[in-house]
Amino acid sequence: MDDYLNDMALFVEVVKAKGFRNAAQAVGIPNSTLSRRITALEKTIGLRLLHRTTRRIELTEAGQLYFERCKRIVEEARLAHEQLGDMLAQPSGVLRVSLPVDFGVTYLAPLMVEFAELYPGIRFDFDLTSRRIDLVSERFDVALRIGESEDSQLIARPLASLTPNLYASPAYLERAGEPAKPADLAHHECLTILKASRWTLREGKRSVTVPVGGRFALNSVGMIRRLAVLDRGIVLMPHEVVADDLASGALRPVLPRWHGEAVQIYAITETRLLPAKVQRFIEFLQARLAR
């Protein structure tokens, strides 16, 4: 029975890694041994689970069904062992997190330091990127993202809601004049992300959509923020991202009664069954970001 359960866990690793070589490296056994174990599992079950080619593996129909069942069993067994360990010690191990570059650097870095001080047994592997990572094959524990998850099979836990506001440098406003109403933004240099051509602004129950544009259209929040500080135009972004620039006077509010539409920050995981290190991390961020 023990060998059967171990082979089941190895099968799950092969599927997650999308091949025998990566799975063998992850679990620390020879590739040939791993292949032999999966073959023995298929013989025990009496069904082919994988289609093997020289470049990749594909699940058979039976393999897909078996993987969905086994994945949960293996995860629950692993968590059972970890939870027993948590009774004796704080969470430990490597926490792999994917997070947006600019938001991570400007806003989350101090929170990461605070969390690290609370849990000295945890080591950290941060991947700062804006791309949509594969939580399964790339073996991330959690991804922090702004906006909703595009994959309905993933679990998105809300952490906080951020409301963007309008900001510009004093020098830009002195040169270009200060807008008195949202419609005036059409005559200003507006620093937009992902070539946005309109901003929707709200004041209480009022809502207005205004055309915006300018010489710069970027895909980096950090670069947009920097250009605003360098007197290049007006930005629409959360207060939390530009807090240092506001404190130093490099930026100041524009049309302070108006704000953009709130955006959600999510912690994205592959499963609801979370190791203690991941659960503590998400709970910590929910508590801190709620402030």
Secondary structure as GFF3:
##gff-version 3
##sequence-region A 1 291
A	DSSP	alpha_helix	2	17	.	.	.	ID=ss1
A	DSSP	alpha_helix	20	27	.	.	.	ID=ss2
A	DSSP	alpha_helix	31	45	.	.	.	ID=ss3
A	DSSP	beta_strand	50	52	.	.	.	ID=ss4
A	DSSP	beta_strand	57	59	.	.	.	ID=ss5
A	DSSP	alpha_helix	61	86	.	.	.	ID=ss6
A	DSSP	beta_strand	93	99	.	.	.	ID=ss7
A	DSSP	alpha_helix	101	103	.	.	.	ID=ss8
A	DSSP	pi_helix	104	108	.	.	.	ID=ss9
A	DSSP	alpha_helix	109	118	.	.	.	ID=ss10
A	DSSP	beta_strand	122	128	.	.	.	ID=ss11
A	DSSP	beta_strand	142	146	.	.	.	ID=ss12
A	DSSP	beta_strand	155	162	.	.	.	ID=ss13
A	DSSP	beta_strand	164	168	.	.	.	ID=ss14
A	DSSP	alpha_helix	170	176	.	.	.	ID=ss15
A	DSSP	three_ten_helix	182	187	.	.	.	ID=ss16
A	DSSP	beta_strand	192	193	.	.	.	ID=ss17
A	DSSP	beta_strand	198	203	.	.	.	ID=ss18
A	DSSP	beta_strand	206	211	.	.	.	ID=ss19
A	DSSP	beta_strand	217	218	.	.	.	ID=ss20
A	DSSP	alpha_helix	221	229	.	.	.	ID=ss21
A	DSSP	beta_strand	235	238	.	.	.	ID=ss22
A	DSSP	three_ten_helix	239	241	.	.	.	ID=ss23
A	DSSP	alpha_helix	243	248	.	.	.	ID=ss24
A	DSSP	beta_strand	252	254	.	.	.	ID=ss25
A	DSSP	beta_strand	259	260	.	.	.	ID=ss26
A	DSSP	beta_strand	263	269	.	.	.	ID=ss27
A	DSSP	alpha_helix	276	289	.	.	.	ID=ss28
###
